[in-house]
Amino acid sequence: MLNQKGQAFSVFELMIAAVVAFAILIVLFMVLNQIGTPTGQDAKNVVANAIKSISPSGDVSTTEFELGGSGSNSVSSSDLTDKTGLDEKSMFFAIGQFGGSSSAGAVSVASDGSALLYNGTTKIRVKARVVCKQTGTALDSYISSSGLQSKYPSGFEKSGSDYCGEDNQPCCVVILIKPTR
């Protein structure tokens, strides 16, 4: 019956060690979460996977990907045709949150909306919001009613029906957005 106080103290030490280990684990997960997506995520594959994953009338955000550096410097609708099964006239790009930004002034969209271009010297991390509807007119209605045009003002100079036509083909817009940190 000797040293009963000592035995209780060792259990208490073990409990403190478990709490400290759990706190360290939480901090480690938070740090890993802030690191983001591993480099090497190809922009073309990320955008194509987003388009393939949504229904014809869907709206989805992609994971982060890089433009520049070792990543792609451009993504065009013709690049995505084989990967998505959609006609290249069924998708267009909008600068979104990168419009008018001096820090990302090297991001642009081709005048016909068919390609996203980056001519910067350093890599940038971006995400994309992909919205698809059954027709260009349906996409136009969704953009105006959902507030997308006011939220992402750059890139909607033309309408979805101007880009996709109105011959009952799906119409998707790929809008660049800045990753949240």
BELRAUR-V313887 format. One record per helix or strand of 3 or more residues. SS is the DSSP state (H for helix, E for strand). FROM is the first residue (numbers start at 1). LEN is the number of residues. If there is no record, write none. Layout:
SS | FROM | LEN
SS | FROM | LEN
This chain:
H | 4 | 32
H | 43 | 11
E | 59 | 3
E | 65 | 3
E | 74 | 3
H | 77 | 8
H | 88 | 3
E | 91 | 4
E | 107 | 3
E | 115 | 4
E | 124 | 10
H | 136 | 11
H | 148 | 4
H | 160 | 5
E | 171 | 7
